[in-house]
């Protein structure tokens, strides 16, 4: 699923957050927290809900939870004072309040599957069968597919 809000794209399939076409580095738990908040934006989520979803119910300190919330806010250009996108309802929980546009994923790009197929084919061919022509015919589409599959943040919305 792809979620668009403000200048951001949250791609849950690729596990990427992009801002204005540029990849934003986020820790896995911060990504999970953002994903959970965006998916549940129609309701207030409690800290217990977040811990159950993001940490699988493991014991998490208040400081760890606060740190991940602050990191999530920072990743999307928000902060605890402005609360423009992630709003805290004191003693109750959090709510993602930005307008979000959802886009269902099209079929997953074939890049990784093609690359794996190419490796299997090339390893099964004897060195004599690996002619330059064979490598050229297979390598070009593989390179194109891998290039396409790894450039999600740069693709037009």
N, C-alpha and C positions, 0 to 999 in steps of 0.2 A: 504494500500500500504506500502511496505517496501522499503526504500531507503538505499543503502549501499554506503559509501564513506570513504576512508581511513580506520581507525579502527572503524568507527561509523556505527550504524544502527538507522535510524529514522523510527519508526513504527507508521504510522498515525492512524491505527485502534485502537491500544492500547494506543496511545498518549505517547509513550516512546522513549527516546533517550538512546542508550546504547553505551558504548565505551569498546571495547575488552571484551564483554560479561558482563559488569557491568553497572547497571542502573546509569544514570547521572540525577541528580535532576535539573529540569528547571521549571521556572514559566510558567503558561499556555500561557501568551502572548509571551514569548520567544519561546516556542514550536511552537505556531502559526506562528511566524515570520520565524523561521527556515523552517517550512513546506512550507510556501509561497515562500521563496527564492529558496528552492530546487525544488519545482514544476515548478517554472518559471525560471530555471537556463539558459535557452536558450536565455534569453533576459535581458536587463537592466530594473530594476523596479524602478520607481520613489518613492519618499517619499509619494506622494499622493496615489500611487497604494497601498503601504504598509498600510497607514492609512485607506484607504477604505476597504482593506481586513481584516487586523488584528483587527482594532478598529471599524469596521463597519461605518466609516465615521465620528465618533465622533471627537470633537476637542481634539487634543493631542499636548502637548508642545514639543518643539524641544528637551528639556532636557530628557523628557520621552522617546521619540523615540531613541535618542542617547544612553540612558541607556539600553534599550532593545536590541539594536544592539550590544553594548559592551557585554552584558550578553550572547547573542547568540554566539558571537565570542568566549568568554571565555568557554562556554559549549563544544565547538568543538575544543578547543585548538588553537584558532586563536586570533589575536589581531589587533588593528587598524594600527599598524606599519607594521607587516608582510603581512596582508591581503592575506594569503595563500588560504583561502577557501571563504571568503566573501570579495569581492573587492568593494571599494568605487570609483565611478567615480564622481569626484568633481563637485558639482552643478547639477548633473544629476540623480544620484541614486546609487543603489547597484546591484551587480550580484554575484550569487553563482557560483564559477568557478571550483570547484573540479569535478573530474570524478565521476559519479554516476551510480550505477547499480540499476535498478528498479526490484522489484519482486512483482507480483500481489499476493494478499492474497489468500491463499487456503481457503476453507470453514472455517468459524469461529469455534474455538474449542467449544465443547459442554459442557464444564465444568459448566459455570453459568446456562445454561438451565437445565442440569441434577440436579444441586443443588436445583434449584427452584422446579423442579418436585418432588424431594425427600422430600422437606419440605411440599409440598402440600399433598403428599401421607401420610406422617407421621402425619400430623395434622388431616387428615380425618379419619385415623384409630382410633378406640377407644383404650384406654390404654390396654385392654385385647388382642386386635389384634396385638399390638406392641410387638411381641415376640422377643426374642434375635435373633432367626434365621432370621426373617424378617429384623430386623435392620442390621444384618451382611451381608445379601445378597445385600441389597441396599447400605449400607455405603461404602463398599470397592470400587466399581466402581466410586461412587461419589467422594470419597477422591482422587482417582487416576486422575480423570478428572479435579478436581479443582487444584490439584498439577501441572498438565500439563499446564492448562490454565494460571496459574500465574507465569510461569517460562520462559517467552518469551526471556528474555535477556540471559538466560543460554542455550537456545537451539542452536545446531550447525547450522551454516549458510550454 
